[in-house]
């Protein structure tokens, strides 16, 4: 019997970059295959550099010929404008520059800025509501609430784990904390760097990742030899660094999900995040699987110093995170999506 063929709609990464989105695309395809479907990743280039690029990106997905597929799973913006009668959206995020980050990126918006934002909201509202999509799912509560407040649309939250290879608990180096991920202003790496001025002794801060803000961050960290930039790190080496760190700092602003949190959990490492970091703060819960600080260097430093002074406490938090992370599985994601596409598609994996 022919396996139903499903397209996982993906946005082409820039310059070969592999991050949370690319892990989501590959994880989705594998999870759907594990539930009896023939899943194929269909990537389309997208640009948010200017509004003309945004418009062209929407048109590329709108014009896709998906007739050879029995079902479609869209993911991040603007893949969900694609047309197919059996379409489920597993939303990573809309174009955040027109949503929760609009006031930050456009502090003094022009009439044109406002018109562009409203146009994107109109397109997204039309694309994401029934009957254009059979079901609307979101990767986290942060994404769900953003949709609800901006577009009046609700979604079912189904979190997904990471596909990073080699994640496992290890022996912690008590004088080392880790920052991992894209070096971009929305990730607020400068808060972690600033915190080190209030952390005494030989505590190291390792920064794994690359991004457009790397140069100014290196300038900010200059003069403190305890802060080391590792650049892009291979998966298994990154997993090892996770497992050997006292804690993981993850302090973005209103993060959609944040695989860094779940990767730290898989390695039984506590996470230090911020009250306004979105989904990471919901996952961590202060004193449960890590510490939730105010978004300022002094508060972050206090959290680092607290864990450094009590390694047993840090270990307990890390173990709680590991147990919490066990409940977030690709099996559940694949099952939910297969059922959403059509109950007749699904062959449940054991």
N, C-alpha and C positions, 0 to 999 in steps of 0.2 A: 504494500500500500504506500502511495506517495506521501511523504512527509509534507505538511503545509509549509510553504515558503514565506518567511517573514523578513522584512527589511528593518534594520535598525538604522535610523537616520542620524548621521553624525556630522559635525562641523569639522572641516579639515583643520588640524592644528597648524599653528604658525611656526615656521622654521624647525619642523620636526619635534616641537615641544611635546613632551608626554607628561600629563598631569592628571588631575581628578577626572576631567571629562573623558580623556582617552581610556582611563581605567574603567569608567562607567560603560563606555561603548563595548569594550572587549568583554567585560563581565556580563553585560546584558546578553550579548550574542551567545556566549557559552551557556548561560543559565537557560536561555530559551531552547538551545539544542538539547540540553539535559532533560527537557520536558517534552521531547518528541517533535520539536519544530526544526525546520531547516533555516537557520538565521544567517543573514548576510549583512555586514556593515556597509552602508551606502554613504560615502562621504561627499560633502559639497562644500566648496569654499565660501567663507563668510567674512565680512569686514565690518568693523564698527568705527573705522578711522574718521569717516565723515558721513553725513546723512545720505549722500548719493551712494556710498558704499553700502550702507544699511538697506537702502531701497533695492539695490541690485541683489543683495543677499536674500531678501524676501522673495524676489522674483525668481531666483534660481530654484528655490525649494518649491514655489508655486508651480513652476513649469516642469517639475520632475515627472517623468513617465514611470509610474509604478505598477503598471498593469500586469506585469509578470509575477507580482507578489500576491499571496492570499491575505496578508495582513501587514500592517506597518506600525512600528513603534517609533515615535518621535521623541527627541530628548531636549537639548538646549535650543534657545532662540537662534534663528527663526525656523528651525526644522519643522515645527508644528503647523506651518501654513501649507505643507504638502497635502495633496488631495488623494484620498483613497477611501472607499466605502467601509473598510474595516481598519480603523485608525485608533490606536490608543496612545495617549501622550504620557510618558514618564518624565516629568519636567525636572530638569536640572536647574534652570533658571531662565527668566526672560532677559532682555538686554538691560542690565542693572543701571546703566548710565541714564536710562529713561524712567527708572523706577526709584528704588531706595537711595541710589547714589546721585540722583539728579541735583539735589540741593548742594551737594559737596562739589560735584564737577561743574555745575552751572550756578555759582552763588549769586550772580546777578543776571538772570536769564533775560534774553531779548524776546520780543514777540515771536521771532522765528524759532528760537529754542523751544518755547512753549507750544508752538504749533507742531513742531516735530515730535515732541513728547506725546501730545494728544493723538497725533496720527499713528504712532506706534501702539498706543493703548487701544485705539479703535481696531487696528489690524489684529492685535493679539486677542482682544475680546471676541471678535468674530471667529477667529481660528480655533480658540480653545473651548468654545461652548458646544453642547450638543446641537445638531447631530453631526457636526464636523468631526468630533472625537467621540468614540464609543465610551471611553472613560478617561478621566483626568486624574492622574496620580502625581505625587510630588516626592522628591527625595528627602524632604525634611519639613518640620513645622514652620521654619522660617520662610520657606518658599510658599507654603500653603497660606500663611498669614499675609504675605506680600500680595499674593493673587487676590485674596479676599478683600483687602483694604483698597487695592488699586483698581481692580476690574470687577469686583463683586462676584467672583467665581470661587467655588470651593473645590478642594481636591482631597484625595485619600493619601495619607502619608505612608510611604513604604521606604524605609532607609535601606541603603545597600552598603556592604563592606568594601574593603580595598582588595585589589588583585596584586598588591605588592608581594613579591616573592620572598620567602624566608622569614616571615614574621613569627617570632616566638620569644618567650621570656628568656632573659639572660642574667648574668651577674652584673649589677649596676656599679658603675664608677661613681663614687659618692660626690666627687667634686667636678661634675660635668652636667650641663643642661644643654638641650638641643632645640634649635629652631629649624624646621624643615618646610620647604615649599617655595613657591614663586616669590621672588623679591619684587614686590609691587606695593604701591602705597596703600592699597586697601588691606594688605596683610599686616601693616603697622610694625614692621621689623624694628623700626627706630625705638619703639617702646622697650623692646627686649634689650637693645643696645644701651639705651639710657638707664635701664635698671641696673646694669653692671657697675655703675658708679656708686651704687648703694649696697653692693654685695662685697663683703670683705674677703680677704685671703686669696687663695689660689683657685677659686671656682672658675671653670672654663665655660665659655659660651661657644658652641659650635653652630655655624649657620650653613645648612646644606641646601643648595638650590641656586638658581640663576634667575635673572629677570631684568627688566628695564631700569630698575632703581638700584642696581647693584653698586654703581660708581658712587653716588652720594652716601649710600650706607657704609661703604668702605671708608669714606672720608670721616663720617660720624664716629666710626669705631677706631680710627687711627689713634695711636697712643696707648691703647690698652692691649697688651700682648695676650691677654687671656681670651680675646675674641678672635675666632678663626673662621674664615670663609672657606668652605670646602668645595664650592662650585657644584656642578652636576655630579651626583653620586649614583653608581649602579645600584640596582634594586637590592641585591643581597647584602652589599656593603651598607646601604642605608638601613636595612633591617637590623644589622648587627649594631650600628650606632644607636638606633632606637633602644635596643635591648640593654645596652651598656650605660645609658644615661640615667642620672638620678631622676630627671623629670623632663617633660617636653613642654616648651612654651609655644602656645598657639593663640595669638591675640588679634585676629582679624576683626574688621568691623562688619557686623551683621552677616556672617558667613552662612551660605546655603546649607551645607552639611559639614564639610571639613574632614576629609579622609585622614588628615594628620592625627586627629583625635582618635579615630578608630584604629589606626596603625599603632599608635602608642598603647591603646588598650590591649591589642593583640600581643604586645611585648610586655604586658604587665607594668607599664610605666605610667605614673600619674601625670595628669595634664594641668598646666596652669593656663587659664584663659581669662577673659574679661567679661564683665556683666553685660556689655553691649556687643559681644561677639556672636550672637545669634545661636545657631544650632550647637556649637561646641559647649556653650554655657548650659544648655538644656541637657546635653549628654553627660557632662561632668558633674553638675550639681555640687555646690561648694561643700567640701568635706566628705564627698561620697567617692568619686573616682579621680579627685584632684582638687584644686583650689580655684575659686573664681574671684578675681581681684578687680579693683577699679582700673580703668584704662589710663594709668599713669605709672611712670617708672618706679616711684617710691612704693606704691602698693604691690607692684610685681616683684620688686626686690624683697619685700617683706615675705611674700609667698615662697620665693626661692630660699631665703634664709630659714624659714620655718621648716621646710623639708630637709634642708641640709643639716639642721640641728637635730632632727629626729628621723633617721633613716628607716626605723621600724614603722613609723607612721606613713612615710612615703611608700613603703612596701605594701602596707595594707590598702592604701588608696589604689595602687597599681593593680593589686589582685582584684579589687572590687571592679575596676574598669575592665579587666580581662573577663570576668564573669558577665558583666553587662554586654560586652561585645559579642559574646557567644550567641546572643539572641538575634543578632543581625546577620542574616545569611543570604547567599545568592539563591539557595534553594527556594526560599520564601518569595524572593523577588521574581524568579522565573515562574513559579506556580501562579502568583498573582497576575502576572502579565499574560500568561497563557490562557488563564480563565477569562481575563478581560477581553482578549481578542476573540475568543469563542470557546465555550465549554467543550465543543466537539473536537477542538484541536488537541486537547491536552492528553498526554500520556504521562501520568505522574511518575517521577523518579522515586526509587525506594528511599 
